[in-house]
Amino acid sequence: MSGDQKSLILVVDDEESICLLYQAELEDGGYEVRIETEGEKVLDDVAFLHPDLVVLDIKMPRVNGLDLLAQIKSRYPEVRVVINSAYGSFQKEEAIRRADGFVVKSSDLTDLLRTVGKVLT
């Protein structure tokens, strides 16, 4: 990113409260943030918004986050993706290797903020 332009992050989680919490924290960290609670809309959002980073939940109704990860990386290889899951066991999944980062959901967002910062630098 150059000059004053903020990195754009798309936060995807079926729980709106998590999206809003992450949005507030990431905006406080200097990022521009959009949220999406419907997994089936993510590819359209990525095509329209051209985010620098997608923070992506795995377990969502009607859509599997690992499938979305593969589709995002296939269609938009320049978009970085951080998987954000309540299930640390997913770190062992082969499909996770396509992600640029993995964070286990927690009420302490330090790890999320650190991972996002690292991926975007």
C-alpha positions as CSV (number, residue, x, y, z in Angstrom):
1,M,0.0,0.0,0.0
2,S,1.3,3.4,-0.8
3,G,1.0,6.6,1.2
4,D,-2.2,7.2,3.1
5,Q,-4.1,4.4,1.4
6,K,-5.4,1.9,4.0
7,S,-5.4,-1.9,3.4
8,L,-8.9,-3.2,2.8
9,I,-9.9,-6.2,4.8
10,L,-13.0,-8.3,4.2
11,V,-14.1,-10.1,7.4
12,V,-16.3,-13.2,6.7
13,D,-18.1,-14.9,9.6
14,D,-21.7,-16.1,9.9
15,E,-21.8,-14.5,13.4
16,E,-22.5,-10.8,12.9
17,S,-21.3,-10.0,16.4
18,I,-17.8,-11.4,15.6
19,C,-17.7,-9.5,12.3
20,L,-18.6,-6.2,14.1
21,L,-16.0,-6.9,16.9
22,Y,-13.3,-7.6,14.3
23,Q,-14.3,-4.6,12.3
24,A,-14.0,-2.3,15.3
25,E,-10.6,-3.7,16.3
26,L,-9.2,-3.7,12.8
27,E,-10.4,-0.2,12.0
28,D,-8.8,0.9,15.3
29,G,-5.6,-0.7,13.9
30,G,-5.8,1.6,10.8
31,Y,-7.4,-0.8,8.3
32,E,-10.5,-0.2,6.2
33,V,-12.9,-3.1,6.9
34,R,-16.0,-4.6,5.2
35,I,-18.0,-7.5,6.7
36,E,-19.9,-10.4,5.2
37,T,-22.1,-12.8,7.1
38,E,-23.2,-14.9,4.2
39,G,-20.6,-17.2,2.9
40,E,-22.2,-17.6,-0.5
41,K,-21.7,-13.9,-1.2
42,V,-17.9,-13.9,-0.6
43,L,-16.7,-14.5,-4.1
44,D,-18.9,-11.6,-5.4
45,D,-17.6,-9.4,-2.6
46,V,-14.0,-10.2,-3.5
47,A,-14.6,-9.5,-7.2
48,F,-16.3,-6.2,-6.4
49,L,-14.2,-4.9,-3.4
50,H,-10.7,-6.2,-4.4
51,P,-9.7,-6.6,-0.8
52,D,-6.0,-6.9,0.2
53,L,-7.0,-9.5,2.8
54,V,-9.9,-11.8,3.6
55,V,-10.3,-13.0,7.2
56,L,-12.3,-16.2,6.7
57,D,-14.3,-18.4,9.0
58,I,-14.4,-22.1,8.2
59,K,-17.7,-23.4,9.6
60,M,-20.6,-21.5,8.1
61,P,-24.0,-22.5,7.0
62,R,-24.4,-23.5,3.4
63,V,-20.7,-22.8,2.6
64,N,-17.4,-24.4,3.7
65,G,-14.7,-21.9,4.4
66,L,-12.0,-24.3,3.1
67,D,-13.8,-24.5,-0.3
68,L,-14.0,-20.7,-0.3
69,L,-10.3,-20.5,0.4
70,A,-9.5,-22.7,-2.6
71,Q,-11.8,-20.7,-4.9
72,I,-10.4,-17.3,-3.7
73,K,-6.8,-18.5,-4.2
74,S,-7.7,-19.9,-7.6
75,R,-9.5,-16.9,-9.0
76,Y,-7.7,-14.1,-7.1
77,P,-4.2,-15.4,-6.2
78,E,-3.1,-11.8,-5.1
79,V,-5.7,-11.7,-2.3
80,R,-4.3,-12.9,1.0
81,V,-6.4,-15.0,3.2
82,V,-6.2,-15.6,7.0
83,I,-8.3,-18.5,8.3
84,N,-10.0,-17.6,11.5
85,S,-11.6,-20.7,13.2
86,A,-12.7,-21.8,16.6
87,Y,-11.3,-25.2,15.8
88,G,-7.5,-25.3,16.1
89,S,-7.5,-28.8,14.7
90,F,-8.2,-27.4,11.2
91,Q,-4.5,-26.3,11.1
92,K,-3.7,-29.8,10.2
93,E,-5.9,-29.8,7.1
94,E,-4.1,-30.0,3.8
95,A,-6.3,-27.2,2.4
96,I,-5.1,-24.8,5.1
97,R,-1.7,-24.6,3.4
98,R,-3.2,-22.3,0.8
99,A,-4.0,-19.7,3.5
100,D,-1.5,-17.0,4.3
101,G,-2.3,-17.3,8.0
102,F,-4.3,-19.2,10.6
103,V,-5.8,-17.8,13.8
104,V,-7.8,-19.6,16.5
105,K,-10.8,-17.5,17.5
106,S,-10.4,-15.9,20.9
107,S,-11.8,-13.0,22.9
108,D,-8.2,-11.7,22.9
109,L,-7.7,-10.3,19.4
110,T,-3.9,-9.8,19.8
111,D,-3.1,-12.9,17.7
112,L,-5.5,-11.8,14.9
113,L,-4.1,-8.3,14.8
114,R,-0.5,-9.6,14.8
115,T,-1.3,-12.1,12.0
116,V,-3.1,-9.5,9.9
117,G,-0.2,-7.1,10.3
118,K,2.4,-9.7,9.4
119,V,0.4,-10.9,6.3
120,L,-0.1,-7.4,5.0
121,T,3.6,-6.3,5.3
